[in-house]
Amino acid sequence: MSISSHKIYGPKGIGACYVRRRPRVRLDPLITGGGQERGLRSGTLAPPLVAGFGEACRIAKQEMEYDTKRIKYLSDRLLNGLLAMEHTTQNGDANSFYPGCVNVSFAYVEGESLLMALKDIALSSGSACTSASLEPSYVLRALGNSDESAHSSIRFGIGRFTTEEEIDYVLKAVQERVTFLRELSPLWELVQEGIDLDTIQWSQH
């Protein structure tokens, strides 16, 4: 199991790798050279980063119970607001997921379009837009999502410093932008007229 320091509010540039003893796992070195880290990751260690990572771990353990309850509360607040919108679905197992990562699909809205419309909010799209790929997220597809659902997904991150005011701001902004973008979609117009898009036989000209 690998752990990145910055994911638990520690300094960037350091992490940890937990390797079980039994049954033994043999790993090949990532970086060869001086033989540090039992030969698995050579290179001079950075004491400030090590100390910072250790302190982040201590704080995470100390605040874990409080953080877990608070993030769960904020996650429920966000999800309830998002899922109150029509044609909106949560991706993944609704009963077993990390509350700090909420992934939702907004039907008839492209995820990238919604991201650009919400440029004042730090969000991620479910598709691999950062790799210049138009393919939908392979993770969401593995979960059983259709390509259309994966393309319309947005990931919301909730952390230790997220506030209720920020959740409410995001909900208001998302509802406004989704409504606006859907009004621009000819598919949404058909849905509003009661037409089942799955029954349409599309043809190319």
N, C-alpha and C positions, 0 to 999 in steps of 0.2 A: 504494500500500500504506500502510495506517495502522498506527501503533504507539502503544499506550497505555503511559505510563511505569510505572503501578502493576502492569502485567502482568510487568514484569521487575524488580520490587522497588524501583522508584523512587517519587518523590512523586506523589500524586494531583493531578489538575488540569492535567496537561500531556501532550502527545503529539507525534507527528511524522507528516508525510504525505510519502511518497516519490512523486514524479511523474516519469515518464520524459520524456526530451527528444525522442526520435525513435521512432516518429512522435509528434509533439507532441500533448499533451492540453491542452485549454483547460478550465479550471475556473472556475465562478462563485464569487464571494466568499461565504463563510459568514456573515461579520459585516462590515458596511460601517462606515466611519468614518474613522479616522486614516490608514489605508493601510499599517499595519504588515504584515509578512510578504508583501511584494510585492502588497499590496492584497487578499490572499485571506482574511486573518483579522485584522481590525483590533482594536486594543486594546493597552494598555500591557503589555509583556512583564514576567513575574515572574522576575527574575534567580535567586532561590533555587531556584525550580522548574526553571529551565533548567539550572542547575549540577547539581542533584540528578539530573535525567534523564540528563545527560551522564555523570555518575559511574556511574550504574546501567548505562549502555551499556558503559562501560569494563570494569566488573566482569563483566558478562555475557559479553563477548568473552574476557576473561582466563580465566574459569572454565568456558567453554562445553564444552570437551572432557570435563572432569571431571564437570560437572553432567549432561551427556548420558548418560554411562556409568552414573552413579549412579541417575538417574531411570529409565533403561531397566531396571536391575536391580530396583528397587523395583516398577516397573510389572509386570514379569514375575512377581514374587513375588505381587503382588496378583491378577493375572489367573489365574495357575495355581490359586490358592486359591479364587477365585470360580467358575471354570469347572469345578472339581471337584464342585460341587454339581449335582445333576440338574436338567434343564430350565432351564439357565442358558446364555445365549449372549452373545457379544461383538458389539456393533454397529459397523459400518464394516468397512473392509478390515483383516483381522488381520495382514497382512504390511506394510502401509503406513499407519501412523497415528502421531500424536504421543503418545509414551509418557506424557507428563504429563497426558493427558486420557483416562481409561478409561471407556467407556460400555457398560454391561451391562444386559441385560433378564433379569428373574426371572419366568418364566412363572407365572401364577396368583397373582400378588401385584401390587397396585396400587402404582405408584411413590410416590404421595403418602402412602399408608399406611406404606410402608417408611421414608419420610423422617421421619414423625412418630414411628415406633418407634425411630429412630436420631437423636433430637434432640440428643444429646450429641456428634454428629459432623457436621462441615460438609460437606454433600453437596447435589447438585442433582438435580431430577427431569427426565426427558427431555421431559415435557409442559410446556405453557405455564401452569403453575399460578400463577406470579406475576402474570400478566395477567388472572386470573380467568376464563380460558378453559378449557373442558373438552376442547378439541380436542387430539389428540396432536401431538407435535413434527413440524412440517412437514419438518424436516431428516431425521429418521429415516424418515419416509414416503418422502422423495425417495431415500433409500438402499435402498428396497424393503421396509422393515419393515411389518408389518401394524399396524392400529390397536391391537390387543391388546398386541403386542410393544412398541410405542412408549409405551403407557400404563404398562408395567411396567418401564421403564428408569430407571436411576440413573447419574449421572455422578460419577466420582471424580477429584479433582484431586491430582496429586503434584508437589511442588515442591522447591526447593533445601533447605528446612529439614525436609522430611518424614523421619521415622526408620523403621527397621525395626520398632521396637516399636509405632509407630503403625499400620503396615501390619498387623501381627499382631493388634493390638487390633480394628481394623476388620473383619478377616476373621472373627474369633471372634464379634463383635457381629452382623455381617450374617448369618452362618450361623444363629445363634440366633433372630434376629428373623424371617428368612425361613421357617424351620421353623415358628415359632409362628403366623405369619400364614397360611401354607398350611393348617395344621391347622384354621383357622377357615373355610376356603373350601370350599363344597359342590362346586365344580368340581374341586378337588384330590382330594376324596374319590372322585369319579367316575374321575379319572385313575388313582388308586391301585388301583381295581377293574378297571383294564384297558380302560375304555371310551374310545373315540376320540371326542372332543368334536366333531370336524368332521362326524361322521356323524349327529349328533343334529339333529332338526328341531324347533327351538324354537317354541313357540306362545305367544301373548299371551292373557291372560284379563282 
